[in-house]
């Protein structure tokens, strides 16, 4: 089986490529390296069933594949607010090109959407039937609304062309290979603690997040794509184990450096106050749920960041 992973040099994409190769697939990794990193692919380059294609999804690509995972997009607030046009186009024009590719190849298609499509939710926890509470004009809109459009276009191709497509809404994910500069919760706190800097918490830290370890997530992505009967389905993939941001900061401080302080900064615009997935559908249809405990996942992540920061170029 030939599988295309767009955004394959990214944090999640590189782990997905690794998992697919381990399962016997031939993997075509497509990335323009706007946010992905070649170091994420270090263990894959040279593999006989792995091919790297440096390409931007906003331009058409001609390939013969059996499945398309569309993960290509800046995904952190820092990255997509620095590249708002590229983000909007990756999830709209990029989606169009990849949907056409999947249609023409008769391939399965998975659109990697996001919990951000729920915005600052009025429903808690969030189920796939919830339509969201999103600011279409705010600084996050380039990401939130383009993901919502990508979902809509996926359903157009499913209905109009009978495409074998599904949508996965990814909740907060952490683990090795995440970008230490991407502004997200775990990379921020872990790198600050390792450097002996105060840990930055935005607002009063009472806002909640649910963190899923990356190995669990990519297992869910694979199941969503290849489990029979998932055509047209939408799945939340994330960890329903909910904690406040301040609790995460205190745990990371305990694991890394108990001597650092915690400092508080103003809450960014449109930052969601609560975020927790309802994963009933994934449990029932995919047999999936997270398996890696928080402390274990954080310990693995800390060790990866420790090694990264020890490198001369870090």
C-alpha positions in Angstrom: 0.0 0.0 0.0 1.3 3.5 -1.0 0.4 6.1 1.6 0.8 9.9 1.2 1.3 11.9 4.4 1.3 15.6 3.9 3.0 17.6 6.6 5.0 14.4 7.2 8.1 16.2 8.5 6.1 17.8 11.3 5.7 16.7 14.9 2.6 14.5 14.4 3.3 13.7 10.7 6.8 12.2 11.3 5.5 9.9 14.0 2.7 8.8 11.7 5.2 8.1 8.9 7.2 6.0 11.3 4.1 4.0 12.4 2.9 3.4 8.8 6.4 2.1 7.8 6.4 -0.2 10.8 3.1 -1.6 9.5 4.5 -2.4 6.1 3.3 0.6 4.0 5.3 2.5 1.4 5.2 6.1 2.7 5.5 9.2 0.6 6.2 12.1 2.9 5.3 15.5 1.5 6.4 18.7 3.2 7.5 22.2 2.3 9.4 22.6 5.7 7.7 25.8 6.6 7.2 24.4 10.1 8.4 20.8 9.7 12.0 19.8 10.4 14.4 17.5 8.6 15.7 16.2 12.0 12.2 14.7 12.5 12.9 12.3 9.6 16.4 11.4 10.6 15.4 7.8 11.4 13.4 7.4 8.2 15.7 8.7 5.4 17.3 5.8 3.6 14.4 3.4 4.4 13.6 1.4 1.2 9.9 2.2 1.5 10.2 5.9 2.4 10.3 8.8 0.0 10.5 12.4 0.8 8.9 15.0 -1.5 9.6 18.6 -0.9 6.4 20.3 -2.1 3.8 22.8 -1.1 0.2 21.4 -0.9 -1.1 24.6 -2.4 0.2 23.4 -5.7 -1.2 20.3 -7.4 0.8 17.1 -7.2 0.5 14.0 -9.4 1.0 10.7 -7.6 -0.4 7.2 -7.5 -1.4 6.4 -3.9 -3.9 4.3 -2.0 -4.4 6.6 1.0 -3.9 10.3 1.8 -3.4 11.7 5.3 -3.7 15.5 5.0 -1.8 16.9 7.9 -0.1 19.8 6.2 -0.7 23.1 8.0 1.0 25.3 10.6 -0.7 24.1 13.8 0.4 26.1 16.8 -0.8 29.7 17.5 2.7 31.1 17.1 3.2 29.3 13.7 -0.2 30.1 12.2 -0.3 33.7 13.3 3.2 34.2 11.7 1.9 32.5 8.5 -1.8 33.3 8.3 -2.2 33.2 4.6 -0.2 30.0 4.2 -2.2 28.4 6.9 -5.6 29.4 5.4 -4.5 28.2 1.9 -3.0 24.9 3.2 -6.4 23.9 4.6 -8.5 25.2 1.7 -6.6 25.2 -1.6 -4.3 22.4 -0.3 -7.3 20.4 0.7 -8.9 20.9 -2.8 -5.8 19.6 -4.6 -5.5 16.5 -2.2 -9.2 15.7 -2.5 -8.9 15.7 -6.2 -5.8 13.5 -6.0 -7.6 11.0 -3.8 -10.7 11.1 -6.1 -8.6 10.4 -9.2 -6.6 7.6 -7.5 -9.7 6.1 -5.8 -7.7 6.5 -2.6 -8.9 6.7 1.0 -8.7 10.2 2.5 -8.3 11.6 6.0 -8.5 15.3 6.8 -6.6 16.1 10.0 -8.8 18.8 11.5 -8.6 20.2 15.0 -10.3 20.8 18.3 -9.9 24.5 17.5 -13.0 24.2 15.2 -15.0 24.1 18.5 -13.5 27.6 19.5 -14.2 28.6 23.0 -16.8 25.9 23.6 -20.2 26.4 25.3 -20.5 22.5 25.4 -18.3 20.5 27.6 -16.9 18.0 26.9 -17.0 18.5 23.2 -18.8 15.9 21.1 -18.5 15.6 17.3 -22.1 16.8 16.9 -21.2 20.2 18.5 -20.9 23.0 15.9 -18.6 25.3 17.9 -18.2 28.8 19.1 -15.6 30.4 16.9 -14.6 34.0 16.2 -14.3 34.2 12.4 -12.5 37.5 12.5 -10.0 37.0 15.3 -6.3 36.2 15.2 -6.9 32.4 15.3 -9.4 32.5 12.4 -6.9 31.8 9.7 -6.5 28.3 11.3 -9.9 27.7 12.9 -12.0 28.7 9.9 -9.7 27.1 7.3 -10.0 23.8 9.2 -13.8 24.2 9.3 -13.7 24.9 5.5 -11.5 21.9 5.0 -14.0 19.7 6.8 -16.8 21.1 4.6 -14.9 20.5 1.4 -14.1 16.9 2.5 -17.9 16.3 2.9 -18.5 17.9 -0.6 -16.2 15.3 -2.1 -17.7 12.5 -0.1 -21.2 13.3 -1.3 -20.5 14.5 -4.8 -17.8 12.0 -5.8 -18.4 9.1 -3.3 -14.9 9.6 -1.9 -13.9 7.3 0.9 -13.1 10.1 3.3 -13.2 10.8 7.1 -12.3 13.7 9.4 -10.3 13.5 12.6 -10.4 16.4 15.1 -7.1 16.4 16.9 -7.0 17.7 20.5 -3.9 18.9 22.3 -1.0 16.5 21.6 2.5 16.4 23.1 5.6 14.3 22.9 9.1 14.1 21.3 9.7 16.1 18.1 7.4 19.0 19.1 8.9 22.3 18.2 10.4 24.0 21.3 9.5 27.4 19.8 5.9 26.8 18.8 4.4 28.4 21.8 2.3 25.5 23.0 1.8 24.4 26.6 4.2 21.5 27.0 7.2 22.7 24.8 7.0 26.1 26.5 7.0 24.8 30.1 9.4 22.0 29.6 12.1 24.1 27.8 11.7 26.9 30.4 12.1 24.4 33.2 15.2 22.8 31.6 16.8 26.2 31.2 16.0 27.2 34.8 13.6 30.0 33.7 10.3 30.9 35.3 7.4 28.9 33.9 4.9 31.1 32.0 1.2 30.6 32.7 -1.3 32.7 30.9 -4.3 34.1 32.7 -4.7 32.7 36.2 -4.0 29.1 35.0 -7.5 28.0 35.6 -8.2 27.3 31.9 -8.2 23.5 31.2 -6.5 21.3 28.6 -6.5 17.6 27.9 -3.2 16.3 26.7 -2.7 13.2 24.5 0.7 11.5 23.9 1.7 11.5 20.3 2.0 7.7 20.0 -1.6 7.3 21.1 -2.7 9.9 18.6 -1.0 8.4 15.5 -2.4 5.0 16.5 -5.9 6.6 16.4 -5.2 8.3 13.0 -4.2 4.9 11.5 -7.4 3.3 12.9 -9.6 6.1 11.6 -8.2 5.7 8.1 -8.2 1.9 7.8 -11.0 0.6 10.1 -13.9 -0.6 7.9 -17.1 1.5 8.1 -15.4 4.8 8.8 -16.3 6.5 5.5 -18.0 9.8 6.3 -17.2 9.6 10.1 -15.9 12.4 12.2 -13.8 11.4 15.2 -12.4 13.3 18.2 -9.0 12.0 19.0 -7.6 13.3 22.3 -7.3 12.5 26.0 -10.4 13.2 28.1 -8.1 13.4 31.2 -8.6 17.2 31.9 -6.3 19.4 34.1 -5.8 23.1 34.5 -2.9 24.8 32.9 -1.5 25.6 36.4 -1.7 21.9 37.3 0.4 21.0 34.2 2.9 23.7 35.1 3.2 22.4 38.7 3.7 18.8 37.5 6.4 19.8 34.9 8.2 21.9 37.6 8.1 18.8 39.9 9.5 16.5 37.1 12.2 18.9 35.8 13.2 21.6 38.2 11.4 22.2 41.5 13.4 25.4 42.1 11.9 27.5 39.2 9.1 30.0 39.8 5.7 30.2 38.0 4.9 33.6 36.6 1.5 34.8 35.2 1.0 36.7 32.0 -2.2 38.1 30.3 -4.4 35.6 28.5 -4.1 35.7 24.7 -7.1 36.8 22.6 -9.7 34.0 22.0 -7.8 31.5 24.1 -10.3 28.8 24.9 -11.2 28.4 28.6 -12.0 24.7 28.5 -11.0 21.9 26.2 -11.8 18.2 26.6 -12.9 15.7 24.0 -15.7 13.3 24.3 -14.1 10.2 22.7 -17.1 7.8 22.9 -17.3 7.5 19.1 -13.6 6.6 18.8 -13.9 4.1 21.6 -17.0 2.4 20.1 -16.1 2.5 16.4 -12.3 2.2 16.5 -11.7 0.5 19.8 -9.3 3.4 20.6 -8.5 5.3 23.7 -5.3 6.8 25.1 -2.9 4.4 26.8 0.1 6.4 27.9 -0.2 7.9 31.4 0.5 11.6 31.7 3.6 11.3 33.9 5.1 8.6 31.6 4.5 10.7 28.5 5.9 13.8 30.1 9.0 12.0 31.3 9.7 10.8 27.7 9.1 14.3 26.4 11.4 15.9 28.9 14.2 13.5 28.0 13.8 14.3 24.3 13.9 18.1 25.0 16.9 17.6 27.3 18.8 15.9 24.5 17.7 18.6 22.0 18.7 21.5 24.2 22.1 19.9 24.8 22.9 20.0 21.0 25.3 22.9 20.1 22.8 24.5 17.7 19.9 24.5 20.2 
